[in-house]
Amino acid sequence: MSNSHKLYNCLKKSLQEREEWICNVLMYFKGKQIAREANIMLFRDKPLTYLFVNFINLPSNILRFFREMDNYYHYIRIKNEINLIKKEINILESTYYGKKIDWRK
């Protein structure tokens, strides 16, 4: 197997793993959204308790906010990587030094 085939197979595997990671992160984001909505409902039902608990947990909440921003940053970065890998795969599939190549070998 030539290095070109190895590169192609490596890119395909990398693309598959990143797409799976994106799917898992989207499920995580959905879970966080549900938790935020539950907090809003709690605030409507018991605003003083909600404010008191949030005040006590303020340092943790600030760290959690930065962690979520970091997670979102990685999500955007991986989406960009997926687009770049797809472009590279398309280039490899379309031409290989001007010749059509069957990459499935």
C-alpha positions as a Markdown table, in Angstrom:
| # | Residue | x | y | z |
|---|---|---|---|---|
| 1 | Met | 0.0 | 0.0 | 0.0 |
| 2 | Ser | 1.4 | 3.3 | -1.0 |
| 3 | Asn | 1.7 | 6.3 | 1.3 |
| 4 | Ser | -1.1 | 8.0 | -0.7 |
| 5 | His | -3.4 | 5.2 | 0.2 |
| 6 | Lys | -2.3 | 5.3 | 3.8 |
| 7 | Leu | -3.0 | 9.0 | 4.0 |
| 8 | Tyr | -6.4 | 8.6 | 2.4 |
| 9 | Asn | -7.4 | 5.8 | 4.9 |
| 10 | Cys | -6.0 | 7.8 | 7.8 |
| 11 | Leu | -8.0 | 10.8 | 6.8 |
| 12 | Lys | -11.2 | 8.7 | 6.4 |
| 13 | Lys | -10.7 | 7.2 | 9.8 |
| 14 | Ser | -10.0 | 10.6 | 11.4 |
| 15 | Leu | -13.1 | 12.0 | 9.7 |
| 16 | Gln | -15.3 | 9.2 | 11.1 |
| 17 | Glu | -13.9 | 9.7 | 14.6 |
| 18 | Arg | -14.4 | 13.4 | 14.6 |
| 19 | Glu | -18.0 | 13.1 | 13.3 |
| 20 | Glu | -18.7 | 10.6 | 16.1 |
| 21 | Trp | -17.2 | 13.1 | 18.6 |
| 22 | Ile | -19.5 | 15.9 | 17.2 |
| 23 | Cys | -22.5 | 13.6 | 17.6 |
| 24 | Asn | -21.6 | 12.9 | 21.3 |
| 25 | Val | -21.0 | 16.6 | 22.0 |
| 26 | Leu | -24.3 | 17.6 | 20.5 |
| 27 | Met | -26.0 | 15.1 | 22.9 |
| 28 | Tyr | -24.0 | 16.7 | 25.8 |
| 29 | Phe | -25.1 | 20.2 | 24.7 |
| 30 | Lys | -28.7 | 19.1 | 24.6 |
| 31 | Gly | -28.4 | 17.7 | 28.1 |
| 32 | Lys | -27.0 | 21.1 | 29.3 |
| 33 | Gln | -29.9 | 22.9 | 27.6 |
| 34 | Ile | -32.4 | 20.7 | 29.5 |
| 35 | Ala | -30.6 | 21.5 | 32.8 |
| 36 | Arg | -30.7 | 25.2 | 32.0 |
| 37 | Glu | -34.4 | 25.0 | 31.3 |
| 38 | Ala | -34.9 | 23.1 | 34.6 |
| 39 | Asn | -33.0 | 25.9 | 36.4 |
| 40 | Ile | -35.3 | 28.5 | 34.9 |
| 41 | Met | -38.4 | 26.6 | 36.0 |
| 42 | Leu | -36.9 | 26.4 | 39.5 |
| 43 | Phe | -36.2 | 30.1 | 39.5 |
| 44 | Arg | -39.9 | 30.8 | 38.6 |
| 45 | Asp | -41.1 | 28.5 | 41.4 |
| 46 | Lys | -38.7 | 29.5 | 44.2 |
| 47 | Pro | -36.7 | 32.6 | 43.3 |
| 48 | Leu | -35.1 | 33.2 | 46.7 |
| 49 | Thr | -33.9 | 29.6 | 47.1 |
| 50 | Tyr | -32.5 | 29.7 | 43.6 |
| 51 | Leu | -30.7 | 33.0 | 44.1 |
| 52 | Phe | -29.3 | 31.9 | 47.5 |
| 53 | Val | -27.9 | 28.6 | 46.1 |
| 54 | Asn | -26.5 | 30.3 | 43.1 |
| 55 | Phe | -24.8 | 32.9 | 45.3 |
| 56 | Ile | -23.2 | 30.2 | 47.4 |
| 57 | Asn | -22.0 | 28.4 | 44.3 |
| 58 | Leu | -20.8 | 31.5 | 42.5 |
| 59 | Pro | -17.1 | 30.4 | 42.2 |
| 60 | Ser | -18.2 | 27.0 | 40.9 |
| 61 | Asn | -20.6 | 28.6 | 38.5 |
| 62 | Ile | -17.9 | 30.9 | 37.1 |
| 63 | Leu | -15.6 | 28.0 | 36.5 |
| 64 | Arg | -18.4 | 26.0 | 34.9 |
| 65 | Phe | -19.1 | 28.9 | 32.5 |
| 66 | Phe | -15.4 | 28.9 | 31.4 |
| 67 | Arg | -15.5 | 25.2 | 31.0 |
| 68 | Glu | -18.5 | 25.4 | 28.8 |
| 69 | Met | -16.9 | 28.1 | 26.7 |
| 70 | Asp | -13.9 | 25.8 | 26.3 |
| 71 | Asn | -16.2 | 22.9 | 25.2 |
| 72 | Tyr | -17.8 | 25.2 | 22.7 |
| 73 | Tyr | -14.4 | 26.3 | 21.4 |
| 74 | His | -13.4 | 22.6 | 20.8 |
| 75 | Tyr | -16.8 | 21.9 | 19.1 |
| 76 | Ile | -16.2 | 24.7 | 16.6 |
| 77 | Arg | -12.6 | 23.7 | 16.1 |
| 78 | Ile | -13.5 | 20.1 | 15.4 |
| 79 | Lys | -16.2 | 21.2 | 12.9 |
| 80 | Asn | -13.6 | 23.2 | 11.1 |
| 81 | Glu | -11.3 | 20.2 | 11.1 |
| 82 | Ile | -14.0 | 18.1 | 9.6 |
| 83 | Asn | -14.5 | 20.6 | 6.8 |
| 84 | Leu | -10.8 | 20.7 | 6.0 |
| 85 | Ile | -10.5 | 16.9 | 6.1 |
| 86 | Lys | -13.5 | 16.5 | 3.7 |
| 87 | Lys | -11.8 | 19.0 | 1.3 |
| 88 | Glu | -8.6 | 17.0 | 1.5 |
| 89 | Ile | -10.4 | 13.7 | 0.9 |
| 90 | Asn | -12.2 | 15.2 | -2.1 |
| 91 | Ile | -8.9 | 16.4 | -3.5 |
| 92 | Leu | -7.4 | 12.9 | -3.1 |
| 93 | Glu | -10.4 | 11.2 | -4.6 |
| 94 | Ser | -10.8 | 13.6 | -7.6 |
| 95 | Thr | -7.2 | 13.5 | -8.8 |
| 96 | Tyr | -4.0 | 11.9 | -8.1 |
| 97 | Tyr | -1.4 | 13.5 | -10.3 |
| 98 | Gly | -4.0 | 13.9 | -13.0 |
| 99 | Lys | -5.2 | 10.3 | -12.9 |
| 100 | Lys | -8.4 | 8.8 | -11.5 |
| 101 | Ile | -7.5 | 6.4 | -8.7 |
| 102 | Asp | -9.6 | 3.7 | -7.1 |
| 103 | Trp | -8.9 | 4.4 | -3.4 |
| 104 | Arg | -10.9 | 1.4 | -2.2 |
| 105 | Lys | -8.1 | -1.0 | -2.9 |
